[in-house]
Amino acid sequence: PQLLNATGIAGGPKTADLDGTGHAFPESLTTLPTTVTVKGVPFTLGRTDQGNDHWIPDGQTARLPRGSRRLYLLGARTMSSEPSFVEAIRTASTVTTLPPLVTDWCQPSSWGEIEALAAEYRITPAGTQSIRCRLWATSLALPPRTAAVRIPTDRDLHIFSMTADTGSRALWQTRPLPPGYLDDRCPRMAKP
């Protein structure tokens, strides 16, 4: 709960702002707090006393359980389906860049992630809009001995939950990137 810094699930107009323009998921999406299970992976969703239900990354580093092999994210992008990046940290000098491929919340899947929760409408500043909006679940393979992950600042990425898996086999995985895909995209990631 200490990472939760934004509100994206609303009870009505002007009670949340997922995308910076006053649009949000409706409360009918899910009741908080809860655990959502996607293909065997549990995601815990919560809400702070201030009403925050997700976090917008700002360079935070999250420690992982020893032996973590895979990171699962439950989230959505707003304003685009351009990927953000996660840094897998093994030691202070060994960092590997991984893309969490999460599609825009109101678009069909671009990256092969799994639709975890969906609503047939979204809250707007004036009421509601009929458009299918989703929370996506995505899976990232971690390099051996990854101790933590750092998610650089990205105002368009909204993370509702993360789960690390220490098992030896992936419960599921998203579509791999084509060769060379990251070559021209990694430089745009902000380094702390």
KEBA-831777 format. One record per residue: y negated, z negated, x negated of N, C-alpha, C, O, CB in turn; residue in one letter. Coordinates in steps of 0.001 Angstrom, whole numbers, padded with zeros to 6 digits, always signed. Each point is the difference from the previous one (the first is absolute). Last residue first. Glycine has a CB too. Layout:
N
YZXYZXYZXYZXYZXA ...
//
This chain:
192
-006784+012992-018175-000791-001242-000064-000602-000208-001374-000692-000993-000226+002157-000001+001966P -000543+005849+000585+000668-000973-000881-000848-001259-000062-001224+000079-000097+002297+001767-001279K -000514+002387+005113-000893-000902-000711+000815-000985-000819+000901-000652+000529-002642+000893+001269A +003031+004935-000291+000283-001395+000259-000912-000880-000849-000168+000243-001195+002558+000323+001763M -002177+004259-000801-000929-000518+001001+000252-001468+000336-000789-000615+000717+000629+002911+000205R +002921+000380-004060-001296-000420-000529-000941-000583+001047-000896-000759-000369+001173+002499-001335P +004175+000091+002880-000050-001335-000586-001386-000391-000517-000373-001164+000147+002747+001466-000750C -001087+004134+002384-000446-001000+000958-000148-001393-000615-000814-000789+000481+001925+002123+001286R +000628+002910-003743-001442+000119+000199-000545-001068+000949-001196+000000+000292+001407+002446-000707D +004486-002511-000825-000752+000351-001203-001505+000059+000200-000752-000501-000835+002726+001752+000124D +001852-002081+003929-000954-001039-000372-000931+000398-001139-001007-000667-000232+002676-000968+000991L +001844+004596+000873-000922-000317+001084-001084-000994-000418-001160+000145+000386+003010+000298+001207Y +002115+001578-004065-001382+000229-000376-001021-000407+001034-001199+000162-000227+002036+001653-001116G +004050-000979+003154-000350-000162-001417-001466+000328-000249-000518+000984+000527+002872-000422-001154P -001155-002282+005527+000341+001158-000818-000411-000232-001456-000942-000750-000255+000676+002251+002265P +001589-005719+001133-001100+000928-000257+000480+001199-000801+000939-000120-000787-002556-001785+000846L +004858-000968+003394-000586-000012-001343-001130+001027-000128-000040+000998+000719+002253-001747-001644P -000773-001925+005545+000210+001259-000712-000637-000054-001395-001137-000455-000130+001192+001687+002336R +001392-005882-000113-000804+001117+000472+000248+001201-000901+000602-000116-001068-002358-001454+002000T +005385-002473+000183-001082+000417-000892-000739+001177+000598+000549+000765+000793+000733-001581-002783Q +002450-003719+002975-000482+001331+000347-001099+000364-000974-000538-000869-000687+001129+000568+003135W +002157-003318-003354+000361+000041+001410-000432+001335+000598+000669+000523+000891-000881-003038-000720L +001517+001737-005429-001110+000142+000949+000528+000010+001424+000983+000679+000299-002314+000597-002004A +003761-003887-002361-000036+001316+000610-001112+000039+001043-000206-000958+000745+002686+001271-001154R -001446-004223-002223+000308+001063-000956-000099+001388+000608+000009+000988-000734+001468-002576-000435S -004439-002995+002525+001336+000584+000117+000186+001170-000937-000966+000543-000537+001041-001273+002895G -004079-002033-001376+000679-000202-001279+001416+000558+000031+000744-000165-000967-002128-001876+000581T -003656+002850+003041+001454-000033+000135+000622-000144-001385-000305+000774-000907+000211+000651+003008D -004944-002427+000710+000684+000412-001233+001501-000175+000196+000444-000969+000615-002447+000315-002046A -002470+001440+004860+001276-000671-000221+000593+000537-001287+000077+001214-000189+000305-001542+002676T -005385+000078+000660+000764+000540-001132+001277-000820-000119+000000-001204+000253-002112+001984-001478M -002190+000396+005163+001070-000820-000572+000632+000719-001182-000012+001229-000077+000451-002275+002324S -004411+002612-000030+000295-001073+000934+001103-000907-000529+000063-001170+000378-000771+002649+001501F -003199+002138-003890+001348-000525-000190+000189-001208+000909-000722-000992-000106+000785+001820-002293I -003368+003761+001639+000099-001245+000758+001446-000483-000061+000897+000645+000543-002812+000034+001004H -001900+003048-003942+001392-000454+000058+000032-001384+000651-000740-000898-000402+001357+002245-001681L -004703+001051+001070+000714+000730+001053+001467-000401+000117+000699+000500+000881-002258+001383-001254D -001611-003570-002985-000486-000403+001328+000744+000687+001145-000090-000446+001144-002135+000059-002174R +003409-000988-004146+000126+001194+000832-000351-000401+001430+000832-000577+000700+000970+001598-002217D -001014-003101-003929-000915+000051+001135+000142+001323+000741-000079+001072-000601-001512-002592-000606T +005901+000033-001565-001426+000195-000254-000824+000061+001290+000544+000174+001090+000072+001036-003180P +004015-003764+000920-000432+001064+000897-001509+000131-000151-000753-000875+000427+002670+000451+001218I +002577-001615-004536-001443-000074+000212-000393+001196+000876+000351+001142-000296-000749-002339-001956R +005156-001916+000999-000629+001271+000345-001484-000258+000211-000399-001051+000501+002536+001949+000564V +002256-003384-004012-001085-000058+000976-000438+001417+000340+000341+000957-000696-001101-003207-000184A +004498+001365-002013-000321-001393+000314-001050-000122+001109-000051-001009+000703+000610+000422-003062A +003477+004211+000419-001347-000078+000560-000252-001430+000448+000770-000551+000786-000701+002980-000046T +004021-000357-002892-000766-001137-000503-001463-000004+000479-000875-000523-000690+002375+000526-001301R +000802+004669+002628+000684-001248-000362-000980-001026-000565-000941+000356-000708+003034+000948+000251P -004186+002191+003823+000636+000074-001310+000721-001324-000301-000390-001042+000526-001383+002685-001329P +001135-000085+005921-000721-000673-001083+000729+000197-001319+001231+000002-000021-002122-001702+001640L +000408+004421+003416+000923-000468-001036-000827-000590-001138-000967+000613-000453+002721+001142+001075A -003206-001384+004675-000309+000384-001381+001056-000562-000945+000257-001204-000002-002723+001269+000538L +001343+001125+005152+000859-000624-000999-000338+000528-001394-000127+001208-000197+001948-001482+001919S -004055-000400+003751+000305+000863-001138+000714-000796-001075-000080-001227-000036-001915+002662+000544T +000118-001373+005047+000762-000736-001011+000360+000989-001094+000508+001087+000275+000421-002754+001431A -005095+001517+002313+001057+000664-000761+000696-000979-000939-000624-000926-000518-000645+003081+000660W -001676-002054+004734+000146-000756-001241+001216+000593-000682+001070+000112+000600-002132-002276+000332L -002131+004819+002868+001202-000600-000562-000267-000936-001165-000980+000143-000730+002173+001861+001457R -003131+001049+004082-000360-000628-001274+001167-000843-000486+000715-000600+000803-003166+000573-000173C +000940+004110+003260+001086-000806-000567-000413-000499-001388-000338+000791-000881+002080+000535+002187R -005037-000312+002929+000454+000637-001229+001069-000908-000596-000182-001217-000042-002078+002370-000375I -001637-001391+004434+001411+000371+000022+000339+000802-001250-000297+001192-000086+000296-001185+002611S -003866-003887-001843+000180+001434-000211+001496+000274-000017+000749-000679-000702-002932+000890-000615Q -001621-004378+003176+001257+000450-000612-000009+001518-000137-000768+000700+000661+002001-002680+000315T -005575-001247-000880+001157-000198+000889+001299+000358-000690+000431-000691-000923-001881+001165+002882G -003039-000302-004014-000354+000091+001419+001168-000252+000946-000207-000040+001213-001535+001641-001876A +002076-001645-004232-001158-000847+000307-000355-000019+001490-000593-000964+000483-000250+001453-002765P +005907+000422+001303-001216+000626-000530-001175-000937+000279+000158-000972+000738+000775+003331-000376T +004901-002470-000696-001236-000599+000493-001168+000716-000673+000045+000271-001200+001082-002535+001593I +003638+004742+000497-000674-000930-000899-001259-000517+000678-000550+000613+000916+001469+000582-002950R +004331+001009+003500-001456+000059+000064-000556-000950-001059+000721-000821-000566-000691+001399+003059Y +004619-000098-001835-000385+001303+000550-001511+000147+000155-000483+001040+000446+002662-000976+000741E +000862-002952-004925-000675-000162+001288-000448+001383+000452-000322+000854-000826-000451-003235+000274A +004588+000022-003270-000907+001037+000484-000593-000396+001351+000612-000729+000780+000714+002475-002019A +001782-003346-003630-000559-000374+001301-000957+001096+000426-000649+000625-000839+000883-003114+000355L +002490+003423-003202+000488-001350+000260-000434-000492+001379+000809-000540+000755-000876+000074-003214A +001025+005318-000254-000860-000593+001011+000584-001364+000370+001097-000085+000553-001809+002380+000335E +001401+000106-005743+000623-000285+001287-001026-000630+000944-000758-000887-000391+003007+000583-000732I -002827+004035-003194+000106-001416+000307+000520-000166+001424+000078+000966+000759-001964-001510-002361E +000877+004753-000750+001365-000415+000270+000145-001492+000222+001119-000509+000056-000386+002417-001395G -004881+000744+000601+000723-000339-001214+001435-000440+000234+000680-000376-000955-002838-000254+000003W -001275+001788+004303-000208+001011-001037+000961-000167-001152+000274+000956-000725-002652-000843+001366S +002173-001556+004969+000357-000327-001377-000212+001179-000941+000456+001111+000269+001199-002749+000603S -004684+001538+003503+001448-000036-000252+000257-000268-001486-000882+000207-000832+001300+001401+002757P -004941-003595+000104+000568+001300-000350+001510-000125-000115+000508-001095-000244-002624+001756-000961Q -001258-004253+001795+000034+000824+001207+000491+001412-000265-000317+000920+000754-001542-002277+000133C +001437-002067-004397+000587-000699+001145+000127+000843+001257+000852-000295+000838-001789-001745-001784W +001197+003910-004204-001045-000434+000922+000642-000539+001280+001003+000536+000471-002621+001173-001429D +004886-001862-003174-000773+000994+000727-001095-000659+000845+000066-001189+000311+001951+002685-000269T +000597-002891-004736-000212-000466+001356-000971+000963+000666-001113+000219-000480+001547-002654-000158V +002332+001525-004167-000317+001119+000865-000059-000479+001440+001028-000159+000657+000064+001769-002258L -001757-003697-003443+000519-000386+001306-000401+001072+001001-001173+000107+000361+001044-002587-000928P +000915+002974-004926-000795+000291+001189+000624-000612+001252+001154+000301+000306-001932+001820-001383P +000679-003610-004428+000845+000449+001109-000883+000301+001205-000961-000726+000252+002921-000646-001099L -002164+000277-004937-000706+000327+001234+000976+000580+001019+000755+000925-000300-002884-000512-000993T +002652-004040-003031+000436+001286+000531-000711+000234+001324-000078-000910+000825+002342+000723-001972T -002723-003051-003656-000364+000202+001406+000438+001401+000398-000257+000964-000722-001725-002565+000558V +001979-002113-004132+000905+000980+000595-000256+000084+001501+000439-000854+000771+001297+000402-002555T -003893-002671-001294-000264+001331-000552+000898+001079+000604-000108+001164-000386-000609-002266-001722S +000956-003546+003415-001443+000270-000043-000298+001418-000478-001009+000587+000390+000609-003013-000824A +005049+002049+002626-000640-000920-000944-001479+000361-000007-000409+000962+000650+002527-001230-002104T +000245+002111+004904+001150-000637-000631-000462-001029-001018+000488-001130-000010+000876+003206+000359R -003461+000469+004283-000300-000665-001271+001266-000662-000526+000564-000888+000640-002973+000501+000055I +000636+004535+002839+001117-000914-000232-000183-000574-001403-000026+000748-000978+001613+000555+002537A -005185+000950+002062+000403-000141-001395+001113-001032-000074-000182-001148+000405-002137+001771-001233E +000431+002957+004818+000400-001361-000335+000358+000004-001473+000621+000944-000487+000224-001449+002851V -003981+003930+001130+000927-000250-001088+000236-001485-000195-000895-000820+000208+000144+002922-001292F -000539+001790+005258-000590-000994-000890+001046-000285-001077+001087+000576+000017-002557-001614+001841S +000955+005727+001318+000671-001221-000458-000897-000903-000846-000904+000456-000700+003028+000811+000751P -003520+001976+004172+000041+000064-001456+000640-001286-000523-000359-001088+000451-001715+002575-000527E +000946-000139+004686+001376-000290-000389+000180+000147-001503+001127+000097-000487-000335+000679+002730S -005292-002223+001084+000696+001045-000760+001439-000411-000232+000372-001154+000216-002518+001838-001334S -001063-003272+003835-000887+001065-000482+000680+001057-000860-000641+000998-000332-001147-002656+000416M +004262-002976+000266-000986+000495+000947-000820+001067-000717-000199-000056-001214+000107-002172+002480T +005368-000149-001761-001253+000473-000587-000940+000348+001145+000436+000265+001120+000735+000625-003211R +003098-004592+001879-000542+001261+000500-001229+000356-000814-000650-000868-000582+001534+000419+002910A +003966-003059-002456-001438+000209+000030-000386+001342+000583+000822+000703+000588-000996-002169-002547G +004233-001744-000469-000264+000308+001391-001509+000146+000115-000736-000968-000190+002814-000286+001051L +001755+001487-005183-001333-000263+000542-000045+000379+001474+000579+001009+000402-001613-000613-002665L +004746-001665-002072-000193+000617+001307-001368-000422+000523-000346-001181-000041+002853+001198+000516Y +000266+000282-005477-001079-000594+000770-000140+000798+001287-000113+001225-000027-001088-002045-002070L +005259-000132-001928-000657+000879+000959-001071-000797+000739+000180-001177+000310+001922+002588-000049R +000549-003370-003660+000309+001401-000312-000755+000981+000888-000144+001177-000330+002387-001914-000421R -002255-004759-001330-000407+000913+001077+000226+001441-000439-000396+000403-001094-001321-002066+001921S +002490-002647-003325+001039+000962+000343-000363+000953+001125+000871+000701+000515+000718-002376-001273G -004242-002816+000639+000733+000518-001162+001116+000928+000481+000718-000310+000950-001248-001785-002290R -003755+001591+004458+001169-000786-000387+000715+000659-001180+000041+001226-000106+000211-002046+002481P -005475+001715-002004+001221+000352+000722+001134-000938-000400-000019-000557-001098-000722+002964+001223L -005086-002384+000077+001218-000258-000760+001202+000312+000875-000021-000213+001212-001132-001567-002590R -003876+003949+001738+000983-000838+000691+001233-000138-000869+000594+001000-000403-001455-000268+002658A -004759+000679-002557+001317+000057-000630+000908-000963+000743-000364-001152+000236-000617+001765-002509T -003915+002228+003592+000843-001181-000070+001322+000284-000713+000531+001110+000041-001587-001922+002066Q -002994+003723-000927+000448-000261-001355+000894-001220-000151+000206-000470-001119-002269+001536+000399G +000472+000241+004983-001197-000087-000833+000404-000399-001417-000610-000876-000612-000815+000257+002621D +003586+002329+003300+000116-000318-001423-001330+000067-000745-000832+000880+000222+003140-000011-000124P -001366-002282+004980-000487+001226-000625-000009-000300-001498-000710-000905-000438-000731+001643+002484I +004417-003152+002108-000929-000029-001128-000304+001394-000488+000837+000903-000001+000029-003132-000648W +000527-000539+005623+000482+000852-001094-000983-000113-001162-001030-000666+000099+002169+002277+001527H -001775-004068+002437+001425+000294+000152+000556+000942-001064+001197+000285-000003-001510-000636+002416D -004031-003422-000716+000424+001063-000912+001512+000193+000081+000762-000966+000022-002699+000448-001554N -000838-002899+003873+000451+001196+000706+000462+001126-000894+000431+001036+000506-001972-001668+001248G +000124-004067-002773-001164+000865+000215+000384+001293+000729-000878+000800+000322-000169-001758-002394Q +004340-002227+000742-000843-000655+001008-001236+000838+000327-000554-000112+001093+001362-002117-001909D +003271+005060-000961-000692-001198-000471-000781-000632+001151-000114+000582+001079-000054+000391-003409T +004828+002040+002468-001430+000046+000310-000607-001309-000481+000572-001069+000215-000226+002601+001809R +004478+001845-002848-000660-001234+000394-001455+000219+000342-000493+001128+000026+002064-002370-001460G +003786+003533+000202-001387+000260+000354-000613-001293+000502+000652-000767+000708-000152+003186-000142L +004023-000596-003626-000642-001090+000720-001461+000358+000232-000728+000321-000940+002317-002017-000070T +003206+004558+000157-001424-000067-000316-000599-001115+000847+000146+000005+001222-000269+002489-001805F +005412-000656-001157-000885-000818+000818-001440+000022-000523-000237-000108-001203+002191-001345+001777P +002436+005033-000683-001035-000629-000834-000924-000824+000894-000618+000550+000911+000725+001350-002605V +003558+000909+003360+000521-001141-000743-001003-000720-000881+000336-001024-000595+001779+002188+000645G -003367+002629+002694+001211+000391-000736+000494-001121-000911+000346+000235-001158-001107+002146+001239K -003265-004016+001918+000093+001459-000054+001178+000352-000892-000042-000225-001210-002467+000522+001571V +000175-004765+002506+001053+000462-000903+000113+001511+000117+000176+000536+001094+001074-002733-000891T -005078-001984+000712+000451+001312+000410+001056+000432-001012-000231-000086-001206-002016+000685+002304V -000156-005469+000613+000709+000719-001057+000501+001302+000606+000657+000000+001040+000030-002156-002245T -005126-001249+002514+001317+000532+000316+000647+000543-001266-000652+000130-001037-000090+000427+003383T -004009-003421+000096+000805+000459-001129+001370+000488+000468+000480-000372+001070-001686-001239-002570P -001595+003575+004168-000050-000660-001312+000037-001511+000180-000573-000500+000969-000736+002430-001934L +002900+002848+003754-000535-001346+000146+000054-000677-001363+001046+000011-000649-000309-000153+003085T -001214+005621-001343+000900-001101-000327-000707-001324+000248-001229-000065+000004+002418+001484-001719T -002812+002872+003382+000813+000450-001131+001029-001058-000373+001168+000326-000212-003088+001057-000627L -001612-001937+004137+001333+000361+000497+000922+000500-001115+001209+000111+000201-002251+000458+001993S -003659-001567-002833+000881-001169-000088+001407+000295+000503+000944-000694-000378-002940-000756+000662E -000864+005542-002268-000067-000912+001136+000945-001185-000201+000991+000108-000723-001593+001817+002226P -001986+000810-005542+001248-000024+000755-000189-000918+001208-000732-000985-000092+002118+001424-002010F -005827+001867+000257+001015-000975-000397+001291+000220+000783+000022+000692+001017-001829-002348-001585A -003836+003451-000735+001295+000282+000607+001039-000983-000538-000090-000447-001144-000516+002896+001404H -004146-002071-001673+000236-000770+001210+001306+000276+000715+000222-000530+001089-002616+000490-000880G +000715+001807-004513-000807+000577+001081+000273-000693+001331-000393+000506+001051+000398+001688-002254T +002262-003227-002954-001403-000011-000371-000916+000627+001033-001219+000007-000170+001962+000063-002151G +004205-000848+002577-000415+001186-000752-001465+000039-000412-000452+001006-000546+002206+000150+001757D +000508-004840+001291+000947+000445-001020-000607+001074-000897+000191-000031-001215+001688-000516+002768L -003647-003432+001722-000519+001255-000553+000913+000441-001134-000230-000349-001158-002158-000255+001790D +001675-003080+004076+000647+000331-001275-000548+001339-000467-000611+000734+000777+002729-002026-000172A -003694-000610+003366+000645-001229-000470+000761+000216-001303+000515-000953-000585-000327+000204+002952T -002686+004011+000678-000862-000787-000886+000604-001339-000436-000733-000914-000377-001179+001998+001495K +004374+001093+003006-001053+000610-000807-000795-001040-000789-000272-001101+000480+000128+002939+001199P +004898-003585-000509-000925+000814+000777-001067+000583-000902+000006-000259-001204+000421-001145+003226G +003231-001146-003638+000231-000297+001400-000889+000831+000913+000234+000073+001207+000430-002370-001860G +001274+003506-004557-001084-000486+000861+000460-000277+001421+000911+000645+000520-002498+000635-001915A +002916-000491-004226+000650-000030+001308-000957-000710+000951-000374-001152-000223+002743+001140-000785I -003458+000467-003587+000286+001363+000437+000725+000084+001321+000220+001097+000513-000146-000487-002862G -003119-003824-001564+000621-000021+001320+000172+001421+000503-000968+000756+000089-000045-003008+000401T +000639-000475-005657-000563+000945+000968+000771-000099+001319+001124-000499+000045-001848+002055-001920A +001863-003871-002311-001458+000025-000086-000663+000937+001001-001196+000269-000105+001450-000815-002272N +004543-002139+000220-000503+000636+001210-001525-000092+000033-000572-001090+000025+002713+000529+001203L +000741-001478-004596-000493+001338-000285-000642+000652+001223-000756+000961-000146+002526-000748-001588L +000335-004563+001889-001220-000071-000796-000557+001380-000343-001186+000109-000311+002004-002261-000616Q +003411+001324+003366-001216+000000+000793-001276+000000-000832-001039+000438+000493+002314-001617+001239P 
//
